[in-house]
Amino acid sequence: MEVRALIAHPMETGYRPGADGRVLPRDIIRRFACRYNGEVVFAAELHPAIAANPYLAFHTVATESGTLEFEWTGDRGFSQVERRPLQVT
């Protein structure tokens, strides 16, 4: 199956000047991981060159019903986890 994730995040590189001319502080998502029933099926390290609101797509094999868990972590201690049930018929 194909899994698609769109993460709403500005992904500020730390190189761009703001309206006042000062460089905006870096604020990026550094790592994304997807677990299927507790097992990591996809993981990615992200860097400042990734666009705002990153879109990730990958494939995995679903053999039983369970839970997909999406976790992303970033600068300044940012962390978010979302879970979605998966029904295999």
Buried (B, 14 or more C-beta within 10 A) or exposed (E): EEBEBEBEBEBBBEEEEEEEEEEBEBBBBBEBBBBBBEEEBBEBEBEBEBEEEBEBEBEBEBEEEBEBBBBBBBBEEEEEEEEEEBEEE
